[in-house]
Amino acid sequence: MSPGAALNALSDRASKQAMSAKTRAFMVAFSGRSALSVLNKTHRMVRGQVWPRRQTADAGSFLVEVFFTPPNTRAAFHVHEEVTLVVPLSGLFVENTLKTSIRGEPGVAIVETPESPHENIYSPLGGTNLRLRMSTELEKLVALEPHARAGHGPTYEIAREMAEHMSDPDPLQLECAGLEILGLVNNGPEWAPRGRAVYLREVVADLRANFCPDRGIAAIARNASVSPLRLVRSFRKTYGISLARFMRVLQMQRALSLLSDPGLSVSAVAAEAGFSDQSHMTRAFARAYGLTPAVLRRSRMAPAEPRQAPGKRTPA
């Protein structure tokens, strides 16, 4: 039996075992016609905002998605290829894992990993969620275990603000907000920063626009007019990843971008991206992508197969 078939076979049994009596009662309570007629008018609303069914934006360290799932939808057991952070914006669903049951509602933050099979069962409210799919580079440098926690009011507020800007996304703004959610998830819902360090967004913007692998923490702090200690502590606390590791994320993404230039040799790409030598970059790529830079370049530059004209069939 394939892994997918095995997960589907577990679905019914796990649903009954994992879903608590309290959760079942809650969902049954909303199954009446009168309640449903009201909820269907509001399940896509968050403070008066109506969300489209799906919006996506590339935010550097994350792929950001805001998506609506219709009422009474059931997604059978599945896994995601990358680490994902899910923040419910409206509605209600139950996420069953092989061990427990999770209520997905505003104020909850959920971490899903490729090793955590789960199914989702939506109530008559349906639901709108914000999902952050972590980039391969970021995923390799931040250790997250699958879990769900309530009490994430600040996380919800940041996610709602991100969703409101998805129609005209600012990648930098979304990336910094996503990193703030990562910081809240890492520090726990009870942690709240004294205030957002506005200069941190300027630091991220500067690093994105003027990436220089040789620039040290002291120089970055000097440009931001803060001490290196304050910069390092604030960055880690606010964004859930150290400044040094975030710079490694940028380094990997820079190297990946340079590999698209056929005029640059692999060794030249390594030097341009700030690796000590080609072997250093090869080891880093093998850890992050499971491929060497040369193989990855060939796969990215291979010509796409021609699309078949509609109505035509390939002869057997």
C-alpha positions, 0 to 999 in steps of 0.5 A: 500500500502506498503512503498516500493510501495508508494515510487515507485508510487511517482517516476515518479511524483517526478522526473518531479517535482524535476528535474530542467529544467537546469538539464534536458537540461544538460542530454539531451545535452549528449544524442547524439551518438557522445558524448556518444561514447566518454563518454563511454570510459572515464566515469570510468576514474579518472586521468587515473585510471580505477575502477572495478565495485564494491569494498568494505572494512571494515574500522572500523567506516565505510563500504567503497564502490567504485562502478560503475553504468552503463549509463542511469541507474535509481534506483527507490525511495529507502532508506538506512538502515544507514547514508551514505556519497556519493562522486561522483568520475566521471560521472553524476547523478541526485538524486531526493528527495521528495523535490528537485533535486541534481546534483551528480558530482565530487566536490559534497558531499551528505548525505543520511539518513534512513529518506530521500527517493531518486531516482538516474538517471544516464546520458549517462556518468554513474558514479563512486562513493565512499560511506561511510556507517556509523557504527551503533556506529558512526551513533548514536554519530554524528548528520547528516541531509540529504543534498548535497553541491558543492565545496567539492574539498578537499573531492573529493581529499580524496575520490579519494585517498581512491578509489585508495587504495581499491585494497589493502585496509589498514583499518586504513588508510581508516577509518582516511580518512573517518573521514576526509571526515566526518569532511569536511562535518560537517564543510562545503566545505569552511572550510579547515584545515591548514594542516593534523595533521599526529599525529592524525592517529597515535592516532587512530592507537594506540586507535584501537590497544591498546584500554583501556577504562580507558585511559584519554585524558591527557594520550593520548595527552602525548603519542602524544606529544601534549597538551590535548587542541590541541588534542581535538580541532584538532581531532574534527575539522579534523574528525568531531567527538570528541575524547571522542565520538570516544572512545565510538564508540571503546568501543561499538565495543569492547563489540560487539566483546567480546560478541562472546566469549561464555566463557565470561559472559555479566557482564564480557564483560561489565567490560572488555569493560569499562562499569561501570556495566552490566546495563550501557552496556545494556542501551548503546546497547539498544540505539545503536542496539535496542537490549540487549547484551544478545539478540544480543549474542544469535542472533549472535551465533545462528547456520545458517540454512543449505543451500539447495543442488542445484536442491532440493526443500523443500516439501510443 
